């Protein structure tokens, strides 16, 4: 899956009507998506993987926030596999927070709240105490995010002769990567609503 299809990309490139450039467009869509994800602060889901705004599974470590509210650092969250709260960072079976103790109250902002009757009364405050495994990213891509991708792909297509693509092996395929600095201002303006807090204060 990608943020947009080649057909959607062609909506911004009227000169392309057939399938002749589809291979190039697929590469540009991938490159634009990765640059957009990096600019928005999305981390790699695993070692060597490119950042993505598409849905994928993360295992993330965070400082314990204290209190009853935990904010996961990649959004939107669609499901939670497990959360450990481990002050000594063992993440042992006895430190697994029961799924019945918390509720994903707002997936679009990664908000997880301990229930009023939770046995786990409060999140700890220790560094890297939280180990959370969850699925995050866009399953249904919002139209404004698609438009940001279309504009970015058009810009990369127009500059395809001058931009230096860095090939990286992602999932067994050679994918051209570009810097977020190549994203046009219009794309960044549309992406402002999708930036994660970690994009401003990387962790």
Secondary structure, DSSP 8 states (H G I E B T S, - for coil): --SS-HHHHGGG-TT--SSTTHHHHHHHHHHHHHHHHHHTT---SSTT----SB-EEEEEEE----SSEEE-SSS-EEEEEEEEE-TTS---GGGB--GGGEEEEEGGGTEEEE-TT-SS-S---STT-EEEEEEESBSS--HHHHHHHHHHHHHHHHTTTTS--EEEEETTEEEEE--GGGS-HHHHHHHGGG--HHHHS--
